[in-house]
Amino acid sequence: MSSLLGRTGSNLRHVLEYGKTIDCVLLLDELDTIAKRRDDRGEIGELKRLVTVLIQQVDDWPSSGVLLAATNHPDLLDPAIWRRFELQVEFPLPDQTAITKFVQSILAPYLPVSIPWSHVLGVAFAGRSFSDIERDLAGARRAAALGNYPLEDQLASFLSREGLPKARRITLATAIVEQGCFRNARPMS
């Protein structure tokens, strides 16, 4: 991106032109930053021109290369961009079973196997992405290490998040009781 008028489109054109000269797989990550809807009144003309440059370049992409794009905000993309890609794959958020296994794999080196945190956290993290969960667990490990607190105390903070609907709070409370997470936990001060 450039603050100079027309420079961002030129930069994008140069990158894609180079990609066309070699057999490659090119990934455009965070596509929504350069391919926003042109009918968005809040966008300036420069970004609208950028979408036009991108469309022209994608239309001319050689069959010897693969062009991939990723976004977390598909609703922000210009409809013309969607038509340029042959295949669209959506990755849904993980279900509770997948989250439980993921949490277990992350926490295994730090907690004894007998502590059932992975199941309870699987319930607590429902509706979140793997990257969000990994970031939260890394933060909990870091806070426990720096504060010289038991990791269980830091993990307990994920169980008392505000804003959970009543049904989720009940499911979470049931999982906590069934798994016996607080049998050996110290009272938090």
Helices and strands as residue ranges (DSSP letters): H 7-20, E 25-28, G 31-33, H 45-59, E 66-69, G 74-76, H 79-84, H 96-107, H 117-124, H 130-147, H 151-156, G 157-160, H 166-179
